[in-house]
Amino acid sequence: MSHGQRPALIAHDLVRIRGTRRVLDGISLTATPGHRIGLIGENGTGKTTLLRILAGVDEPDSGTVTRPPDLGFLHQELPFTPTATVAEILDDALREARSDLADLDRLGTALASATEESEEHTRLLAAYGETLERAQDRDAWDADRRARTVLAGLGLDGIPHNRTLATLSGGQRGRLALAALLIRRPAALLLDEPTNHLDDAAATFCEEQLRTMPGVVVVATHDRAFLDAVCTDLVDLDPAVDGPVRFGGNYTAYLATKRAEAERWRRRHDEEQQQLAELRVAAAVTGHQVAHGRAPRDSEKMGYGHTAGRVQNQISRRVRDATRRLETLERHQVAAPPEPLRFHTPLLATDGGDEVAVAVRGMVVPGRLRLDRLDVAATDRLLVSGPNGAGKSTLLAVLAGRLAAEGAVRRRPGLRVGLLTQDTSFDDSRRTAREIFTATVGAARAEEVPLSSLGLLAAADLDRPAAALSVGQRRRLALALLVADPPELLLLDEPTNHLSPRLCDELEEALGAGPGAIVLASHDRRLRSRWQGREITLVGGPE
């Protein structure tokens, strides 16, 4: 099979219905080898659903998928039992490459002893060529070295191979699942949020690996830096005037195009509505009004009946014309563009002048964090970065007063502090998003700053119970509670996790405005590269 004949991944007219909602509505997609397609869109637009159908894990309600025989899918969970060892998972990832090499040896030996020009020789030669092509695609000769490189690149090289899955952390399991696929190099690779558990070095390594994949790559991700580094094409599943939009290029180029497109859609809709309004007036106008409602002049009285009849005919024709155009336009009018989810935040709570909000001296959380000195000013913008396990979440929990630490942590008397944690849970998840919001910020505040005005949750999700919301939607609700009634010190732990790329951009802009202090822990590479405030880097727990 030559490079040009490598199998593509083709989806045609996929429909997936959940309850009364069409999660996917007639989506078609062709992913050819060498193309790396990024799926983007708000939470709930069907990215994971589409990936699961492409992978064959779920069936569509209608539509078809043609997929290469060897396909790899990065699930949220590894398809192994908790008792499986790291060694067994690596053996499984190397099985195909080893099998190809064994087949080449066997076929090579058989070819050497087969009579040339014989049917058997021709058959063996064809089989050898096909296996060789597959082995080259998988880079089978280099598989064992690649396995070592991938484990090191994803920060897994220190884990003994006799460890079982059950003894690994969630992050380690996620990285191991990704490692297994990068070692395998299948003809089609489907990834759902691959950078969720990766630090900077691991994310960069993953990007380099994916750029060298000879087959198809389809990835759903919120990671804007990853989209820029890896993708040759993007498919935006957000509502658009002509359905999902495919865009050739990376995220930065796409943003500019998307803004211009949204502006065109809005303008086209507004112009059409203006035209409809004018046609409705024209169609409803009576002959009396069009004849200006005036009495005939003396000079007209003799021929009035004749003139009036002619005017009446012209009016009827004009009204008929307007009615016909109105009916046509109403039938084919452009749908109203969806209101973008906007992160509208009131200004943060009033600042305390130059006073320090929190002062830390000689702080130690045994085994997790050591920090000699930190002052957070009343209007500070402080970014906390560092690798996984460096203590970023620990620092925020101490600043919030939720975790005890040795040393001195002094807060300004009466300081109001709010913390957005990575794991979002609510006391009563049977209550709706709107009920939780009102109960938390109070009825008066909820009326002054309604949940719907913040643009963090779509209108359809406001009256759904919290238990029915996705992880990303629960995160947005938690963020809404903080920004609707802003504290004087806002602590945000990985605030862009589970948010769409566009909302991340808007959150970044919103964080720059207003008084009050913000301390933000993030491994979001795009956010960090554009950060305007102070930055501290934690290097790891104490010795």
C-alpha positions as CSV (number, residue, x, y, z in Angstrom):
1,M,0.0,0.0,0.0
2,S,1.7,3.2,-1.1
3,H,1.6,6.4,0.9
4,G,-1.2,7.8,-1.3
5,Q,-3.3,4.7,-0.6
6,R,-3.2,4.7,3.2
7,P,-6.7,4.4,4.5
8,A,-8.6,7.6,5.3
9,L,-11.2,8.0,8.1
10,I,-14.5,9.0,6.5
11,A,-17.8,9.9,8.3
12,H,-20.9,10.6,6.3
13,D,-24.0,12.5,7.6
14,L,-23.7,11.4,11.2
15,V,-26.8,12.1,13.4
16,R,-26.8,11.4,17.2
17,I,-29.9,12.2,19.3
18,R,-30.0,12.3,23.1
19,G,-33.5,12.6,24.4
20,T,-34.9,15.5,22.4
21,R,-31.6,17.1,21.6
22,R,-29.6,16.5,18.4
23,V,-26.1,16.4,19.6
24,L,-24.8,15.8,16.1
25,D,-26.9,16.9,13.2
26,G,-25.7,15.5,9.8
27,I,-21.9,15.8,10.3
28,S,-19.6,14.6,7.5
29,L,-15.8,14.5,7.8
30,T,-13.0,13.2,5.7
31,A,-9.6,12.8,7.5
32,T,-6.8,11.7,5.1
33,P,-3.4,10.5,6.2
34,G,-1.0,13.4,7.1
35,H,-4.0,15.6,8.2
36,R,-4.3,16.4,11.9
37,I,-7.8,17.7,12.6
38,G,-8.7,19.6,15.7
39,L,-12.3,19.5,16.9
40,I,-13.3,22.7,18.8
41,G,-16.5,24.2,20.2
42,E,-18.2,25.0,23.4
43,N,-18.9,22.2,26.0
44,G,-21.8,20.2,24.9
45,T,-21.4,20.7,21.1
46,G,-20.6,17.0,20.6
47,K,-16.8,16.8,20.3
48,T,-16.5,13.7,22.5
49,T,-19.7,12.2,21.0
50,L,-18.2,12.6,17.5
51,L,-14.9,11.0,18.6
52,R,-16.6,8.0,20.2
53,I,-18.6,7.4,17.0
54,L,-15.5,7.8,14.8
55,A,-13.7,5.3,17.0
56,G,-16.6,2.8,16.8
57,V,-17.2,2.9,20.6
58,D,-20.7,4.4,20.0
59,E,-23.1,4.0,17.1
60,P,-24.7,6.9,15.4
61,D,-28.6,7.1,15.1
62,S,-27.9,7.4,11.3
63,G,-25.0,7.9,9.0
64,T,-21.9,5.8,8.3
65,V,-18.2,5.7,9.3
66,T,-15.4,4.0,7.2
67,R,-12.3,3.6,9.4
68,P,-8.8,2.2,9.0
69,P,-8.5,-1.3,10.5
70,D,-5.9,-0.3,13.1
71,L,-7.3,2.7,15.0
72,G,-6.2,4.0,18.4
73,F,-8.6,6.0,20.7
74,L,-7.5,7.8,23.8
75,H,-10.4,7.2,26.2
76,Q,-10.7,8.8,29.6
77,E,-9.9,5.4,31.0
78,L,-7.4,2.8,29.9
79,P,-8.9,-0.4,28.4
80,F,-7.0,-2.6,30.9
81,T,-7.9,-4.2,34.3
82,P,-6.6,-2.4,37.4
83,T,-4.3,-5.4,38.0
84,A,-2.5,-5.0,34.6
85,T,1.2,-4.0,35.0
86,V,3.0,-1.2,33.1
87,A,5.1,-4.0,31.4
88,E,1.9,-5.7,30.1
89,I,0.6,-2.4,28.7
90,L,3.9,-1.7,27.0
91,D,4.0,-5.3,25.6
92,D,0.6,-4.7,24.1
93,A,1.6,-1.4,22.6
94,L,4.7,-3.1,20.9
95,R,2.8,-6.3,19.9
96,E,1.9,-5.1,16.3
97,A,5.5,-3.8,15.6
98,R,7.0,-7.1,16.9
99,S,4.5,-9.1,14.9
100,D,5.3,-7.2,11.7
101,L,9.1,-7.8,12.2
102,A,8.5,-11.6,12.8
103,D,6.3,-11.7,9.7
104,L,9.0,-10.1,7.6
105,D,11.6,-12.6,8.9
106,R,9.2,-15.5,8.1
107,L,8.2,-14.2,4.7
108,G,11.9,-13.4,3.8
109,T,12.9,-16.9,4.6
110,A,10.0,-18.4,2.6
111,L,10.9,-16.1,-0.4
112,A,14.5,-17.2,-0.4
113,S,13.4,-20.8,-0.8
114,A,10.5,-20.2,-3.3
115,T,11.1,-20.7,-7.0
116,E,11.2,-17.3,-8.8
117,E,8.4,-16.7,-11.3
118,S,6.2,-19.2,-9.4
119,E,2.7,-18.3,-8.2
120,E,3.9,-18.9,-4.6
121,H,6.8,-16.5,-5.1
122,T,4.4,-13.8,-6.5
123,R,2.1,-14.3,-3.5
124,L,4.9,-14.1,-1.0
125,L,6.4,-11.0,-2.6
126,A,3.0,-9.2,-2.4
127,A,2.6,-10.2,1.2
128,Y,6.2,-9.1,2.0
129,G,5.6,-5.7,0.3
130,E,2.4,-5.1,2.3
131,T,4.0,-6.1,5.6
132,L,7.1,-4.0,4.8
133,E,4.9,-0.9,4.1
134,R,3.0,-1.5,7.4
135,A,6.2,-1.9,9.4
136,Q,7.7,1.3,7.8
137,D,4.5,3.2,8.8
138,R,4.8,1.9,12.4
139,D,8.6,2.4,12.3
140,A,8.7,-1.1,13.7
141,W,12.5,-1.4,13.8
142,D,12.7,1.5,16.2
143,A,9.7,0.5,18.4
144,D,11.7,-0.5,21.5
145,R,13.8,2.6,21.4
146,R,10.7,4.7,20.8
147,A,9.0,3.1,23.8
148,R,11.9,4.3,26.0
149,T,11.8,7.8,24.4
150,V,8.0,8.1,24.8
151,L,8.0,7.0,28.5
152,A,10.8,9.6,29.2
153,G,9.1,12.3,27.1
154,L,5.8,11.9,29.1
155,G,7.6,11.7,32.5
156,L,6.9,8.0,33.1
157,D,10.4,6.6,32.9
158,G,10.8,6.5,36.7
159,I,7.8,4.2,37.2
160,P,8.9,0.5,37.8
161,H,7.4,-1.8,35.1
162,N,6.0,-4.2,37.6
163,R,3.7,-1.5,39.1
164,T,-0.1,-2.2,38.5
165,L,-2.5,0.4,37.0
166,A,-4.4,0.5,40.4
167,T,-1.3,1.9,42.1
168,L,-0.8,4.8,39.6
169,S,-2.3,8.3,40.0
170,G,-5.1,9.4,37.6
171,G,-2.5,11.7,35.8
172,Q,0.0,8.8,35.4
173,R,-2.7,6.5,34.0
174,G,-3.7,9.2,31.5
175,R,-0.1,9.7,30.4
176,L,0.4,5.9,30.1
177,A,-2.7,5.6,27.9
178,L,-1.2,8.3,25.6
179,A,2.2,6.7,25.7
180,A,0.8,3.3,24.6
181,L,-0.8,5.0,21.5
182,L,2.3,7.0,20.6
183,I,4.4,3.8,20.8
184,R,1.9,1.9,18.6
185,R,1.6,4.5,15.9
186,P,-1.8,3.3,14.5
187,A,-3.1,4.3,11.1
188,A,-5.7,6.6,12.7
189,L,-5.3,8.2,16.1
190,L,-8.3,9.7,18.0
191,L,-7.5,11.8,21.1
192,D,-9.8,13.3,23.6
193,E,-8.1,16.1,25.6
194,P,-4.6,14.6,25.3
195,T,-2.8,17.4,27.2
196,N,-5.0,17.3,30.4
197,H,-2.3,15.6,32.4
198,L,0.8,16.9,30.7
199,D,3.2,19.5,31.9
200,D,5.0,21.9,29.5
201,A,7.8,19.5,28.5
202,A,5.4,16.5,28.1
203,A,3.0,18.6,26.0
204,T,5.8,19.8,23.7
205,F,7.0,16.2,23.3
206,C,3.5,15.0,22.5
207,E,3.2,17.7,19.8
208,E,6.5,16.7,18.2
209,Q,5.4,13.0,18.2
210,L,2.0,13.8,16.6
211,R,3.5,16.0,13.9
212,T,5.5,12.9,12.7
213,M,2.5,10.6,12.5
214,P,2.1,9.3,8.9
215,G,-1.6,8.4,9.5
216,V,-4.8,10.3,10.5
217,V,-5.0,12.3,13.7
218,V,-8.3,13.7,15.1
219,V,-8.1,15.5,18.4
220,A,-10.7,17.2,20.6
221,T,-9.0,19.7,22.9
222,H,-9.4,23.0,24.7
223,D,-5.6,23.6,24.6
224,R,-5.0,26.6,22.4
225,A,-1.2,26.2,22.2
226,F,-1.6,22.5,21.2
227,L,-4.1,23.4,18.4
228,D,-1.6,25.9,17.1
229,A,1.3,23.5,17.2
230,V,-0.3,20.3,15.9
231,C,-3.4,20.9,13.7
232,T,-3.4,21.2,10.0
233,D,-7.2,21.7,10.0
234,L,-9.9,22.6,12.5
235,V,-13.6,21.6,12.6
236,D,-15.7,24.0,14.7
237,L,-18.8,22.3,16.0
238,D,-20.3,25.6,17.4
239,P,-23.5,26.7,15.6
240,A,-22.8,28.4,12.3
241,V,-25.0,29.7,9.5
242,D,-24.2,26.7,7.2
243,G,-23.5,24.1,9.9
244,P,-20.1,23.0,11.3
245,V,-17.2,24.8,9.6
246,R,-13.9,23.2,8.5
247,F,-10.9,25.5,8.4
248,G,-7.5,24.8,7.0
249,G,-5.0,26.2,9.4
250,N,-4.1,26.6,13.0
251,Y,-6.0,28.2,15.9
252,T,-4.5,31.7,15.7
253,A,-5.4,32.0,12.0
254,Y,-8.8,30.5,12.7
255,L,-9.6,33.1,15.4
256,A,-9.3,36.0,13.0
257,T,-11.4,34.2,10.3
258,K,-14.0,33.2,12.9
259,R,-14.4,36.8,14.2
260,A,-14.9,38.1,10.6
261,E,-17.4,35.3,9.9
262,A,-19.4,36.0,13.0
263,E,-19.5,39.7,12.1
264,R,-20.7,38.8,8.5
265,W,-23.4,36.5,9.9
266,R,-24.7,39.1,12.3
267,R,-24.7,41.8,9.6
268,R,-26.4,39.5,7.1
269,H,-29.1,38.7,9.7
270,D,-29.6,42.3,10.7
271,E,-29.9,43.5,7.1
272,E,-32.4,40.7,6.3
273,Q,-34.5,41.6,9.4
274,Q,-34.6,45.2,8.3
275,Q,-35.7,44.1,4.8
276,L,-38.4,41.9,6.3
277,A,-39.7,44.8,8.4
278,E,-39.9,47.1,5.3
279,L,-41.7,44.4,3.2
280,R,-44.2,43.7,6.0
281,V,-45.0,47.4,6.1
282,A,-45.3,47.5,2.2
283,A,-47.5,44.4,2.2
284,A,-49.8,45.7,4.9
285,V,-50.3,49.1,3.4
286,T,-53.8,49.9,2.1
287,G,-54.7,51.7,-1.1
288,H,-56.0,54.6,0.9
289,Q,-52.6,55.2,2.6
290,V,-50.7,54.8,-0.7
291,A,-53.0,57.3,-2.4
292,H,-51.9,59.8,0.3
293,G,-55.4,60.0,1.7
294,R,-56.0,63.3,0.0
295,A,-59.2,64.5,-1.7
296,P,-59.0,65.0,-5.5
297,R,-58.0,68.4,-6.8
298,D,-60.6,70.2,-9.0
299,S,-58.5,69.7,-12.1
300,E,-58.6,65.9,-11.4
301,K,-62.3,65.6,-10.6
302,M,-63.4,64.9,-14.2
303,G,-61.1,62.0,-14.7
304,Y,-61.0,60.9,-11.1
305,G,-62.6,57.5,-11.5
306,H,-60.2,56.6,-14.2
307,T,-57.1,57.8,-12.3
308,A,-58.2,56.2,-9.1
309,G,-58.6,52.8,-10.8
310,R,-55.1,53.1,-12.3
311,V,-53.6,54.0,-8.9
312,Q,-55.5,51.2,-7.3
313,N,-54.1,48.6,-9.8
314,Q,-50.6,49.9,-9.2
315,I,-51.1,49.6,-5.5
316,S,-52.5,46.1,-5.7
317,R,-49.6,45.0,-7.9
318,R,-47.1,46.6,-5.5
319,V,-48.8,45.0,-2.4
320,R,-48.9,41.6,-4.2
321,D,-45.2,42.0,-5.2
322,A,-44.2,42.8,-1.6
323,T,-46.3,39.9,-0.2
324,R,-44.6,37.5,-2.6
325,R,-41.1,38.7,-1.7
326,L,-42.0,38.7,2.0
327,E,-43.1,35.0,1.8
328,T,-40.0,34.0,-0.1
329,L,-37.7,35.8,2.3
330,E,-39.5,34.5,5.4
331,R,-39.1,30.9,4.1
332,H,-35.3,31.3,3.4
333,Q,-34.3,33.8,6.0
334,V,-30.9,33.3,7.8
335,A,-31.2,32.0,11.4
336,A,-30.3,34.5,14.1
337,P,-26.7,33.9,15.1
338,P,-26.4,32.5,18.7
339,E,-25.5,35.0,21.3
340,P,-21.8,34.2,22.1
341,L,-21.1,32.9,25.6
342,R,-19.4,35.9,27.1
343,F,-17.5,36.2,30.4
344,H,-19.2,39.4,31.6
345,T,-17.8,40.1,35.0
346,P,-18.6,43.0,37.3
347,L,-15.5,44.7,38.6
348,L,-13.8,42.8,41.3
349,A,-14.4,44.0,44.9
350,T,-12.9,47.3,45.9
351,D,-9.2,47.3,46.6
352,G,-7.6,48.2,49.9
353,G,-5.2,50.8,48.5
354,D,-1.6,49.8,48.8
355,E,-2.2,47.5,51.7
356,V,-1.0,43.9,51.5
357,A,-3.9,41.5,51.2
358,V,-1.9,38.4,52.3
359,A,1.6,38.0,53.6
360,V,3.4,34.7,53.8
361,R,6.7,34.1,55.8
362,G,8.6,30.8,56.2
363,M,5.6,28.7,55.1
364,V,5.9,24.9,55.0
365,V,3.3,22.3,54.2
366,P,5.3,19.1,55.0
367,G,6.1,17.0,51.9
368,R,4.2,19.4,49.6
369,L,5.5,23.0,49.6
370,R,8.1,25.3,51.1
371,L,7.9,29.1,50.5
372,D,10.1,31.6,52.3
373,R,8.3,34.8,51.4
374,L,5.3,36.0,49.4
375,D,3.3,39.3,49.6
376,V,0.1,39.7,47.6
377,A,-0.8,43.3,47.2
378,A,-4.5,44.5,47.1
379,T,-4.5,44.9,43.3
380,D,-2.0,42.2,42.4
381,R,-2.2,40.0,39.4
382,L,0.0,37.0,40.3
383,L,0.5,33.9,38.1
384,V,1.8,30.8,39.9
385,S,3.4,28.2,37.5
386,G,5.5,25.1,37.9
387,P,5.4,21.4,37.0
388,N,2.8,18.9,38.2
389,G,3.3,18.3,41.9
390,A,5.2,21.5,42.6
391,G,2.6,22.7,45.0
392,K,0.5,25.2,43.0
393,S,-2.9,24.0,44.4
394,T,-1.4,23.7,47.9
395,L,-0.3,27.3,47.8
396,L,-3.8,28.5,46.8
397,A,-5.5,26.4,49.5
398,V,-3.2,27.9,52.1
399,L,-3.8,31.5,50.9
400,A,-7.6,30.7,51.0
401,G,-7.3,29.5,54.6
402,R,-8.5,26.0,53.7
403,L,-5.2,24.3,54.5
404,A,-3.0,24.7,57.6
405,A,0.7,25.4,57.1
406,E,3.7,25.9,59.4
407,G,5.1,29.5,59.4
408,A,3.2,32.7,59.2
409,V,0.2,33.5,56.9
410,R,-1.3,36.9,57.6
411,R,-4.5,38.1,55.9
412,R,-5.8,41.7,56.0
413,P,-8.6,41.8,58.7
414,G,-12.0,41.2,57.1
415,L,-10.5,40.1,53.7
416,R,-13.1,38.3,51.5
417,V,-11.4,35.4,49.7
418,G,-12.9,33.2,46.9
419,L,-11.2,30.0,45.6
420,L,-12.0,28.2,42.4
421,T,-10.7,24.6,43.0
422,Q,-9.9,22.1,40.2
423,D,-12.6,19.6,41.3
424,T,-16.0,21.2,41.4
425,S,-18.8,19.8,43.6
426,F,-22.0,21.3,45.1
427,D,-23.7,20.4,48.4
428,D,-26.9,19.4,46.7
429,S,-26.4,18.4,43.0
430,R,-30.2,17.8,42.6
431,R,-30.7,21.6,42.6
432,T,-30.5,23.4,39.3
433,A,-27.7,25.7,38.3
434,R,-30.0,28.7,38.8
435,E,-31.1,27.6,42.2
436,I,-27.5,27.0,43.4
437,F,-26.5,30.4,42.1
438,T,-29.4,32.2,43.9
439,A,-28.8,30.4,47.1
440,T,-25.1,31.1,47.1
441,V,-25.0,34.8,46.1
442,G,-28.4,35.7,47.6
443,A,-31.7,36.7,45.9
444,A,-30.9,40.5,45.7
445,R,-27.5,39.9,44.0
446,A,-28.9,37.2,41.7
447,E,-31.4,39.8,40.5
448,E,-28.8,42.5,40.1
449,V,-26.3,40.1,38.3
450,P,-28.4,37.2,36.8
451,L,-26.6,34.0,36.0
452,S,-27.7,34.3,32.4
453,S,-26.0,37.7,32.1
454,L,-22.5,36.3,32.9
455,G,-22.5,34.2,29.7
456,L,-20.9,31.2,31.4
457,L,-23.8,28.8,30.9
458,A,-26.1,28.5,27.9
459,A,-29.8,29.3,28.5
460,A,-30.7,25.6,28.1
461,D,-28.5,24.6,31.0
462,L,-29.6,27.1,33.6
463,D,-32.5,25.0,34.8
464,R,-30.8,21.6,34.6
465,P,-29.7,19.9,37.9
466,A,-26.0,20.3,38.7
467,A,-25.7,16.5,38.6
468,A,-26.7,16.5,34.9
469,L,-24.1,19.2,33.9
470,S,-20.8,18.2,32.3
471,V,-17.5,18.7,34.3
472,G,-16.9,21.9,32.2
473,Q,-20.4,23.2,32.9
474,R,-20.0,22.7,36.7
475,R,-16.7,24.5,36.5
476,R,-18.4,27.4,34.8
477,L,-21.1,27.5,37.4
478,A,-18.4,27.6,40.2
479,L,-16.7,30.5,38.3
480,A,-20.1,32.3,38.0
481,L,-20.6,32.2,41.8
482,L,-17.2,33.9,42.3
483,V,-17.5,36.6,39.7
484,A,-21.2,37.5,40.4
485,D,-20.2,38.5,44.0
486,P,-16.5,39.1,43.7
487,P,-14.2,38.7,46.7
488,E,-11.3,41.0,47.3
489,L,-8.9,38.2,46.7
490,L,-9.8,35.8,43.9
491,L,-7.8,32.5,43.8
492,L,-8.2,30.5,40.6
493,D,-6.8,27.0,40.3
494,E,-6.4,26.0,36.6
495,P,-9.4,28.2,35.6
496,T,-9.1,27.4,31.8
497,N,-9.4,23.6,32.3
498,H,-12.7,22.4,30.6
499,L,-13.4,25.9,29.1
500,S,-13.6,26.3,25.3
501,P,-10.7,28.1,23.6
502,R,-12.9,31.2,23.0
503,L,-14.1,31.4,26.6
504,C,-10.4,31.1,27.7
505,D,-9.6,34.1,25.6
506,E,-12.5,36.1,27.1
507,L,-11.6,35.0,30.6
508,E,-8.0,36.3,30.1
509,E,-9.3,39.7,29.0
510,A,-11.7,39.8,31.9
511,L,-9.0,39.1,34.5
512,G,-7.1,42.1,33.4
513,A,-9.8,44.6,34.5
514,G,-10.9,46.1,37.8
515,P,-9.5,46.4,41.3
516,G,-9.1,43.5,43.8
517,A,-6.3,40.9,43.7
518,I,-6.1,37.7,41.6
519,V,-3.8,34.8,42.2
520,L,-4.0,32.3,39.4
521,A,-2.3,28.8,39.1
522,S,-2.1,27.5,35.6
523,H,-0.2,25.3,33.2
524,D,-2.1,26.8,30.2
525,R,0.8,27.7,27.9
526,R,-1.1,30.3,25.9
527,L,-2.4,32.1,29.0
528,R,1.1,32.1,30.5
529,S,2.8,33.4,27.4
530,R,0.4,36.4,27.3
531,W,0.3,37.1,31.1
532,Q,0.8,40.8,31.9
533,G,1.1,40.6,35.7
534,R,3.7,39.2,38.1
535,E,4.8,35.5,38.0
536,I,6.3,33.1,40.5
537,T,7.5,29.6,39.6
538,L,7.4,26.8,42.1
539,V,10.0,24.1,41.5
540,G,8.6,21.3,43.7
541,G,8.0,20.2,47.2
542,P,10.6,20.5,50.0
543,E,13.7,18.2,50.1
